[in-house]
């Protein structure tokens, strides 16, 4: 059996790790997954009004390290560093994916109106810009509306996954007239079953969409 590609996952917070671990176990169990956790990135990003040059340099360094250890691709799992990840992608000769680009592509192809449920406020502006960039490439008429789920990320950070999932599902239950719902962060993906239980709108998550795109890019799909 041929050796499966090494995929490096770069995490800015521990709460993003479990959902992508489960997604790989289900969708691509043979992949060689390497985890890099740099959990000073998330609080440093939250303390900054923008993605600074210093933060960008740190993201670039992580991408280069992943390349140095023989990775076939890099997937960042924190949604608050979009521009920095784009810059990092230009510094290495392997695919470097933003957390949500594959999910946004899938949502735009699903239909014209997308609802995004997010829990980490610093990520919103960059993610909306990323969605617009994808929409201009795929379908310029596509739109996205963002909804903050108050208290959800605080709950999951304390280990209260049940409350996190309930709050996200409650937010989803009130949505009407959308073609898809995207759960903004890798940490939010753990709420997918709860959300699907309360709505008939298609629900997309970052981990599953990202793995599908990685498999296509690396020729293993």
C-alpha positions as CSV (number, residue, x, y, z in Angstrom):
1,X,0.0,0.0,0.0
2,X,1.4,3.4,-1.0
3,X,2.2,5.9,1.8
4,X,-0.5,8.4,2.4
5,X,0.4,12.1,2.3
6,X,1.4,14.0,5.4
7,X,-1.1,16.7,6.3
8,X,-0.1,19.3,8.9
9,X,-2.9,20.9,10.8
10,X,-2.0,24.2,12.4
11,X,-4.2,25.1,15.4
12,X,-4.4,28.5,17.2
13,X,-6.6,27.1,20.0
14,X,-7.1,23.6,21.5
15,X,-10.8,23.7,20.9
16,X,-10.3,23.4,17.2
17,X,-8.5,20.1,17.4
18,X,-11.2,17.5,18.3
19,X,-13.6,18.3,15.4
20,X,-10.9,18.0,12.7
21,X,-9.5,14.9,14.3
22,X,-12.9,13.3,14.2
23,X,-13.4,14.4,10.6
24,X,-10.2,12.9,9.5
25,X,-11.0,9.6,11.3
26,X,-14.3,9.4,9.4
27,X,-13.3,10.8,5.9
28,X,-9.6,10.1,5.6
29,X,-8.4,7.7,8.3
30,X,-5.2,6.7,6.3
31,X,-3.8,10.2,6.0
32,X,-0.7,11.0,8.1
33,X,-1.9,13.9,10.3
34,X,0.5,16.1,12.1
35,X,-0.8,18.6,14.7
36,X,0.9,21.9,15.4
37,X,-0.7,23.8,18.3
38,X,0.4,27.4,18.9
39,X,-2.2,28.6,21.4
40,X,-0.7,32.1,22.0
41,X,-2.0,33.0,18.5
42,X,-5.7,33.1,19.5
43,X,-5.4,35.5,22.5
44,X,-2.9,37.6,20.6
45,X,-5.3,37.9,17.7
46,X,-8.2,38.7,20.0
47,X,-6.1,41.5,21.5
48,X,-5.4,43.1,18.2
49,X,-7.8,45.1,16.0
50,X,-6.2,43.7,12.8
51,X,-3.8,41.0,11.6
52,X,-0.4,42.6,12.3
53,X,2.9,42.1,10.4
54,X,4.1,40.2,13.5
55,X,1.2,37.8,13.5
56,X,1.6,37.3,9.7
57,X,5.3,36.4,10.2
58,X,4.3,33.8,12.8
59,X,1.8,32.2,10.5
60,X,4.4,32.1,7.7
61,X,6.9,30.5,10.0
62,X,4.4,27.7,10.9
63,X,3.7,27.1,7.2
64,X,7.4,26.9,6.4
65,X,8.0,24.5,9.3
66,X,5.2,22.2,8.0
67,X,6.9,22.2,4.7
68,X,10.3,21.4,6.3
69,X,8.9,18.2,7.9
70,X,7.7,16.9,4.6
71,X,4.1,17.9,4.5
72,X,2.1,17.5,1.3
73,X,-0.3,20.2,2.4
74,X,-1.1,22.5,5.3
75,X,-4.5,23.3,6.8
76,X,-4.9,26.1,9.3
77,X,-7.9,25.6,11.6
78,X,-8.4,29.1,13.1
79,X,-10.6,31.4,11.1
80,X,-9.2,34.7,12.3
81,X,-6.0,34.7,10.2
82,X,-7.2,34.7,6.6
83,X,-4.9,37.3,5.1
84,X,-1.9,36.0,6.9
85,X,-2.6,32.4,5.7
86,X,-2.9,33.7,2.1
87,X,0.5,35.4,2.5
88,X,2.0,32.2,4.0
89,X,0.7,30.2,1.0
90,X,3.0,32.3,-1.2
91,X,6.1,31.2,0.7
92,X,5.9,27.5,0.2
93,X,5.4,25.1,-2.7
94,X,2.6,23.0,-1.3
95,X,-1.1,23.8,-0.8
96,X,-1.9,25.9,2.2
97,X,-5.6,26.1,3.0
98,X,-7.5,28.7,5.0
99,X,-10.0,27.0,7.3
100,X,-13.1,28.0,5.5
101,X,-12.3,28.4,1.8
102,X,-13.6,25.0,0.9
103,X,-16.7,25.4,3.0
104,X,-17.4,28.8,1.4
105,X,-17.0,27.3,-2.1
106,X,-19.5,24.6,-1.3
107,X,-22.0,27.0,0.2
108,X,-21.8,29.3,-2.8
109,X,-22.4,26.4,-5.1
110,X,-25.4,25.3,-2.9
111,X,-27.3,28.5,-3.5
112,X,-27.4,32.3,-3.4
113,X,-28.0,33.1,0.3
114,X,-25.8,31.7,3.1
115,X,-26.1,32.2,6.8
116,X,-22.9,32.1,8.9
117,X,-23.1,31.2,12.6
118,X,-19.9,32.4,14.3
119,X,-18.7,32.5,17.9
120,X,-15.4,34.3,17.8
121,X,-16.0,38.0,16.9
122,X,-12.5,38.8,15.7
123,X,-13.0,36.3,12.9
124,X,-16.1,37.9,11.3
125,X,-14.7,40.6,9.2
126,X,-12.0,38.5,7.6
127,X,-14.4,35.6,6.9
128,X,-16.9,37.9,5.3
129,X,-14.2,39.2,3.0
130,X,-13.1,35.6,2.2
131,X,-16.7,34.7,1.3
132,X,-16.9,37.7,-1.0
133,X,-13.7,36.8,-2.7
134,X,-14.9,33.2,-3.4
135,X,-18.3,34.6,-4.5
136,X,-16.7,36.9,-7.1
137,X,-14.9,33.9,-8.5
138,X,-17.8,31.4,-8.5
139,X,-21.1,33.3,-8.3
140,X,-21.0,37.1,-7.9
141,X,-24.7,37.2,-6.9
142,X,-24.1,35.0,-3.8
143,X,-24.5,36.7,-0.4
144,X,-23.8,35.9,3.2
145,X,-25.3,37.2,6.4
146,X,-23.5,36.6,9.7
147,X,-25.0,35.8,13.1
148,X,-23.0,35.9,16.4
149,X,-23.9,33.0,18.8
150,X,-23.3,34.7,22.2
151,X,-21.8,32.6,24.9
152,X,-21.0,29.6,22.7
153,X,-17.2,29.8,22.5
154,X,-17.0,30.6,26.2
155,X,-19.0,27.5,27.0
156,X,-16.8,25.2,24.8
157,X,-13.6,26.7,26.3
158,X,-14.7,25.5,29.7
159,X,-15.5,22.1,28.4
160,X,-19.3,22.6,28.3
161,X,-19.9,21.2,24.8
162,X,-23.6,20.6,25.4
163,X,-24.3,24.2,26.1
164,X,-22.2,25.3,23.1
165,X,-24.1,22.9,20.8
166,X,-27.5,24.0,22.2
167,X,-26.7,27.7,21.7
168,X,-25.6,27.2,18.1
169,X,-28.6,25.0,17.4
170,X,-31.0,27.6,18.9
171,X,-29.5,30.3,16.7
172,X,-29.9,28.1,13.6
173,X,-33.5,27.2,14.4
174,X,-34.6,30.8,13.9
175,X,-33.1,31.1,10.4
176,X,-35.4,31.3,7.4
177,X,-34.9,31.9,3.7
178,X,-31.3,30.7,3.4
179,X,-29.9,28.2,1.0
180,X,-27.2,27.0,3.4
181,X,-25.9,27.5,6.9
182,X,-22.2,27.5,7.5
183,X,-20.7,26.9,10.9
184,X,-17.8,29.4,11.0
185,X,-15.1,27.8,13.0
186,X,-13.6,24.3,13.3
187,X,-14.6,24.5,17.0
188,X,-18.2,25.0,15.9
189,X,-18.3,21.9,13.8
190,X,-19.1,19.8,16.9
191,X,-22.6,21.3,16.7
192,X,-23.4,19.9,13.3
193,X,-25.7,17.1,14.5
194,X,-27.6,19.5,16.8
195,X,-28.0,22.1,14.1
196,X,-29.2,19.5,11.5
197,X,-31.8,18.3,14.0
198,X,-33.5,21.7,14.1
199,X,-33.4,22.9,10.5
200,X,-34.1,21.6,6.9
201,X,-31.5,24.0,5.5
202,X,-28.3,22.3,4.4
203,X,-25.6,22.7,7.1
204,X,-21.9,22.9,6.1
205,X,-18.8,22.7,8.4
206,X,-15.2,23.6,7.8
207,X,-13.5,20.3,8.6
208,X,-15.5,18.1,6.3
209,X,-15.3,20.6,3.4
210,X,-11.5,21.1,3.9
211,X,-10.8,17.4,3.8
212,X,-12.8,17.0,0.6
213,X,-10.7,19.8,-1.0
214,X,-7.4,18.4,0.3
215,X,-8.2,15.0,-1.2
216,X,-9.0,16.5,-4.5
217,X,-5.8,18.7,-4.5
218,X,-3.6,15.8,-3.6
219,X,-5.2,13.3,-6.0
220,X,-6.6,10.9,-3.5
221,X,-10.3,11.6,-3.9
